[in-house]
């Protein structure tokens, strides 16, 4: 369905301006989404010859760069409000769905063996629970021998959409977290926490720090052999992060029920729902003053939505539902040049 919509839509778009060849282009933002952009870019280059230079600088920096017109597209795991988009002259569309995994590094405890509830996780990231054998953790893990070592908390130091969605979840399950730390892309964490930059920084820190706990996109867990935590979801079920869990969260959200992709995907109902699910988005100018910079980015996303579904799942993301993908195509097709012409997205592949 969505591919028929795209072909029809861009056949019309292609008739409104001159055809153009595909050129190299740039993007910047979400480090969580970097694996999918890398995979898409590799395959796209094989087919088109165009090269994507993507900077995984974090969602906040990605938004800053697209607002300043420094890149072909910005990537964010947080959807700005419509008021903000109108003010900045930007168009937002979703790209894919993924999940955040709390991760740990404890000798003798394997991937998926440790269990936590949202409330206990929030108390750890508020600095209230300081040792691995603390009673709230031990009660959730009676079969494990937990060490009395200090918990070393790793957090993102850069403006991060992963941080925003992680905090959004913790704020929903622990009101005190919302009051004291809030839901933001950059958080003033308690003293003694270790700040790292980007998802790659989290991976490195987790591998090097015994007794550590952190949070990262699930794709990085599988690619780097990190150990993820089972979480208790809104139905009191303990789950390991998975594509099926992200799909369940999506199916129980307004993204599917109301075609509203500006709401977060955390802490939804459903027995199989992973509680810390998030969407990732792209942003482009609504009216571009540099068609040569914007057009290749738009062409890339059209190609990705029409051809990139297999790579989405390979990187532990979930493809957009047809209804939401149709909205993404509509958003892409709304981009115009300064003369009011719709930007041509003829792929020529």
C-alpha positions in Angstrom: 0.0 0.0 0.0 2.6 2.6 1.1 4.8 1.9 -1.9 1.8 2.4 -4.3 1.1 5.7 -2.5 4.7 6.8 -2.9 5.0 5.9 -6.6 1.8 7.8 -7.3 2.7 10.8 -5.1 6.2 11.2 -6.6 5.1 10.7 -10.1 3.0 13.9 -9.6 5.8 15.6 -7.7 8.3 14.9 -10.4 6.1 16.7 -13.0 6.3 20.1 -11.2 10.0 20.9 -11.6 13.1 20.0 -13.6 14.6 16.6 -13.2 17.9 16.5 -11.3 20.6 14.0 -10.8 21.4 12.4 -7.4 24.3 14.0 -5.5 26.1 13.6 -2.2 24.4 14.9 0.9 24.6 15.3 4.6 22.6 14.5 7.8 23.2 15.0 11.5 21.6 14.2 14.8 20.4 11.0 16.6 23.2 8.6 17.5 20.5 5.9 18.3 19.4 6.0 14.6 23.0 6.0 13.2 23.0 2.2 12.5 19.9 2.5 10.3 21.3 5.5 8.4 24.6 3.7 7.9 22.9 0.6 6.5 20.5 2.6 4.2 23.4 4.8 3.0 25.6 1.8 2.1 22.8 0.2 0.0 21.7 3.5 -1.5 25.3 4.3 -2.6 25.4 1.0 -4.4 22.3 1.8 -6.3 22.6 5.6 -6.9 26.3 6.5 -6.4 25.3 9.1 -3.8 27.1 9.3 -0.5 25.5 10.2 2.8 27.8 11.9 5.3 26.0 11.4 8.6 27.1 12.9 11.9 25.8 11.0 15.0 26.1 14.1 17.2 22.9 13.7 19.2 19.3 14.9 18.7 19.8 18.3 20.2 22.8 19.0 17.9 21.0 17.6 14.9 18.1 20.0 15.5 20.5 22.9 15.9 22.2 22.1 12.6 19.0 21.8 10.5 17.7 25.0 12.0 20.9 26.7 11.0 20.7 25.2 7.5 24.0 23.4 7.9 22.9 20.0 6.8 20.5 18.3 4.3 18.4 16.8 7.1 18.4 16.7 10.9 17.6 13.5 12.9 16.0 13.5 16.3 14.4 11.0 18.6 12.2 13.8 20.0 9.4 15.3 17.9 9.3 19.1 18.3 5.9 20.6 18.8 4.0 22.0 15.8 4.5 25.5 17.2 8.3 24.9 17.2 8.2 23.5 13.7 6.3 26.4 12.4 8.6 28.9 14.1 11.7 27.2 12.6 10.1 26.5 9.2 10.7 22.8 9.4 8.9 19.7 8.3 9.0 16.6 10.6 8.3 13.0 9.6 8.9 9.7 11.4 11.6 7.3 10.1 11.4 4.1 12.2 10.6 2.7 15.7 13.2 1.4 18.1 13.6 0.7 21.8 15.9 1.8 24.7 17.6 -0.9 26.7 18.9 -0.4 30.3 22.2 -2.3 30.3 24.6 -3.5 33.0 28.0 -4.9 33.6 28.2 -7.3 36.5 30.6 -10.3 36.7 28.8 -13.6 36.6 25.4 -12.3 35.6 24.5 -12.9 32.0 22.5 -10.9 29.5 18.8 -10.8 30.4 19.2 -12.4 33.8 18.8 -9.2 35.8 15.3 -7.9 36.4 14.1 -4.4 37.4 10.9 -2.5 37.7 10.5 1.0 36.4 10.3 2.4 39.9 13.5 0.8 41.0 15.3 1.8 37.8 14.1 5.4 38.4 15.4 5.3 42.0 18.8 4.1 40.7 19.0 7.0 38.2 17.9 9.5 41.0 20.8 8.3 43.0 18.7 6.8 45.8 19.7 3.1 45.3 23.5 3.0 45.4 24.5 -0.7 45.7 23.8 -3.7 43.6 22.6 -5.8 46.5 20.2 -3.2 47.8 16.9 -4.7 49.0 14.7 -3.3 46.2 17.0 -5.0 43.6 17.5 -8.2 45.6 13.7 -8.6 46.0 13.3 -8.6 42.2 16.1 -11.1 41.7 15.9 -13.7 44.5 17.8 -16.3 42.3 20.8 -14.1 41.7 23.8 -13.5 44.0 24.2 -9.7 43.8 27.5 -8.1 44.8 27.6 -5.3 47.5 29.6 -3.1 45.1 28.5 0.5 44.3 26.3 1.1 41.3 28.2 3.2 38.7 25.7 5.1 36.7 26.6 6.1 33.1 24.5 8.8 31.5 24.6 10.8 28.2 26.3 14.1 28.6 25.2 15.5 25.2 21.7 16.6 24.2 20.1 13.2 23.5 16.7 12.0 22.3 17.5 8.7 23.9 17.8 10.5 27.3 14.5 12.3 26.7 12.6 9.1 26.0 14.3 7.3 28.8 13.4 10.1 31.2 9.9 10.2 29.8 9.5 6.6 30.9 11.0 7.1 34.3 8.8 10.1 34.9 5.7 8.1 34.1 6.5 5.3 36.6 8.0 7.5 39.3 6.5 10.9 40.0 9.4 11.9 42.1 11.7 11.5 39.1 9.5 13.9 37.1 9.6 16.5 39.9 13.3 16.4 40.6 15.0 15.6 37.3 12.2 16.2 34.7 11.9 15.1 31.0 14.6 16.8 28.9 17.3 16.0 26.3 19.9 17.1 28.8 19.5 16.4 32.5 21.3 17.6 35.6 22.0 14.1 37.0 23.0 13.5 40.6 26.7 14.0 41.6 28.9 11.0 41.0 27.3 9.9 37.7 29.6 9.5 34.7 28.6 11.4 31.6 29.5 10.0 28.2 29.0 11.4 24.7 26.8 9.5 22.2 25.7 5.9 22.0 29.2 4.9 21.2 30.4 6.5 24.4 27.8 4.5 26.3 29.0 1.3 24.7 32.7 2.0 25.5 31.9 3.1 29.1 29.7 0.0 29.8 32.5 -2.4 28.5 35.2 -0.6 30.6 33.2 -0.2 33.9 32.5 -3.1 36.2 29.3 -2.4 38.3 28.0 0.0 35.6 24.4 0.6 34.6 23.4 2.7 31.6 20.9 3.1 28.7 21.3 2.8 25.0 19.4 2.0 21.8 18.8 -1.8 21.5 20.6 -2.0 18.2 23.9 -1.2 20.1 23.2 -3.9 22.6 23.1 -6.7 19.9 26.0 -5.2 17.9 28.3 -4.8 20.9 27.4 -7.8 23.1 26.1 -5.7 25.9 24.0 -7.1 28.7 20.4 -5.9 28.8 18.0 -5.8 31.7 14.6 -7.4 31.8 12.0 -4.8 32.6 8.6 -5.1 34.2 6.1 -3.5 31.9 2.7 -1.8 32.6 1.0 -5.3 32.7 3.5 -6.5 35.4 5.2 -8.7 32.8 9.0 -9.0 32.8 10.4 -8.7 29.2 13.7 -8.6 27.4 13.9 -5.8 24.8 12.9 -7.1 21.3 11.5 -6.1 18.0 8.2 -7.8 18.9 8.1 -5.7 22.1 8.6 -2.5 20.1 5.9 -3.5 17.7 3.5 -4.2 20.6 4.2 -0.7 22.0 3.5 0.8 18.6 0.3 -1.1 18.1 -1.0 0.2 21.4 -0.2 3.8 20.7 -1.7 6.8 19.1 0.7 6.4 16.2 -1.5 3.5 15.0 -4.9 4.4 16.6 -4.9 8.1 15.6 -2.1 8.5 13.1 -0.5 10.9 15.7 3.3 10.4 15.7 4.1 13.3 18.0 3.3 11.3 21.2 5.9 9.2 23.0 5.8 5.4 22.9 6.8 4.8 26.5 4.9 2.7 29.2 2.0 1.6 27.0 -0.4 -1.2 27.9 -0.1 -4.7 26.5 1.4 -7.9 27.8 4.1 -8.0 25.2 4.8 -4.3 25.1 8.4 -3.2 25.7 8.0 -0.2 28.1 10.8 2.0 26.8 10.0 2.2 23.1 10.7 5.3 21.0 10.3 6.7 17.5 13.1 8.4 15.5 12.4 11.3 13.1 13.9 13.4 10.3 13.5 17.1 9.8 13.9 19.2 6.6 13.2 22.8 5.7 9.5 23.5 4.7 10.8 26.0 2.2 14.4 25.4 1.2 16.7 28.1 0.1 19.2 25.5 -1.0 17.5 22.9 -3.2 20.9 21.3 -4.1 21.3 20.5 -0.4 17.7 19.5 0.4 16.7 17.5 -2.7 19.2 14.6 -2.3 18.1 14.1 1.3 14.5 13.9 0.3 15.4 11.5 -2.5 17.2 9.3 0.0 14.2 9.1 2.3 11.8 8.3 -0.6 14.2 5.5 -1.6 14.6 4.2 2.0 10.8 4.0 2.6 10.3 2.2 -0.7 13.2 -0.1 -0.5 14.7 -0.2 3.0 12.3 -2.3 5.0 14.6 -5.3 5.3 17.4 -3.1 6.6 15.1 -1.6 9.2 14.5 -5.0 10.9 18.2 -6.1 10.4 19.2 -3.2 12.6 16.6 -4.0 15.3 14.3 -1.2 14.3 10.6 -1.5 13.4 9.3 -0.2 10.0 6.5 2.4 10.0 2.9 1.2 9.7 1.4 1.9 6.3 -0.8 4.7 7.6 2.1 6.5 9.3 4.4 5.9 6.3 1.8 7.6 4.1 1.9 10.6 6.4 5.7 10.7 6.1 5.5 10.7 2.3 2.9 13.5 2.5 5.3 15.5 4.6 8.2 15.0 2.2 6.1 16.0 -0.7 5.1 19.3 1.0 8.7 20.7 0.7 9.0 23.6 -1.7 11.7 25.9 -3.1 11.6 29.7 -2.7 9.6 30.1 -5.9 6.8 27.9 -4.5 7.6 24.8 -6.6 7.5 21.4 -5.1 11.0 19.9 -5.0 11.5 17.2 -7.5 12.3 13.7 -6.1 12.7 11.7 -9.3 15.1 8.9 -8.2 16.4 7.9 -11.5 17.4 4.4 -10.1 
